[in-house]
């Protein structure tokens, strides 16, 4: 196996499989990021300032 740059390897892998796996990973990361961001922002509203 010869050495290939990462971009060429990713392009070759995407051409063989299509964008399905990459799209799934991007969607999962995006959803997790939204959930964590919402949790981080909304947890401050639960506290009561006395």
C-alpha positions in Angstrom: 0.0 0.0 0.0 1.5 3.3 -1.1 1.3 6.5 1.0 -1.5 8.9 0.0 -2.3 12.3 1.5 -5.4 12.4 3.7 -7.4 14.4 1.3 -6.8 12.0 -1.6 -7.7 9.1 0.7 -10.9 10.7 1.8 -11.9 11.6 -1.8 -11.3 8.0 -2.9 -13.3 6.6 0.0 -16.2 9.0 -0.7 -16.2 8.0 -4.3 -16.5 4.4 -3.4 -19.2 4.7 -0.8 -20.9 7.9 -1.6 -21.7 10.5 1.0 -23.9 8.4 3.2 -21.5 7.6 6.0 -20.0 11.1 6.1 -23.5 12.6 6.2 -24.5 10.3 9.1 -21.4 11.4 11.1 -22.0 15.1 10.4 -25.7 14.8 11.4 -24.9 12.9 14.7 -22.2 15.4 15.6 -24.5 18.3 14.8 -27.4 16.9 16.9 -25.1 16.1 19.8 -23.7 19.6 19.6 -27.1 21.2 19.6 -28.2 19.1 22.6 -25.1 20.0 24.6 -25.4 23.7 23.7 -29.1 23.7 24.7 -28.3 22.0 28.0 -25.4 24.4 28.7 -27.5 27.5 28.0 -30.7 26.3 29.7 -29.1 25.0 32.9 -28.6 28.6 34.0 -32.3 29.4 34.0 -33.0 26.6 36.4 -31.0 28.3 39.2 -32.8 30.8 41.5 -31.0 33.9 42.6 -31.8 34.4 46.3 
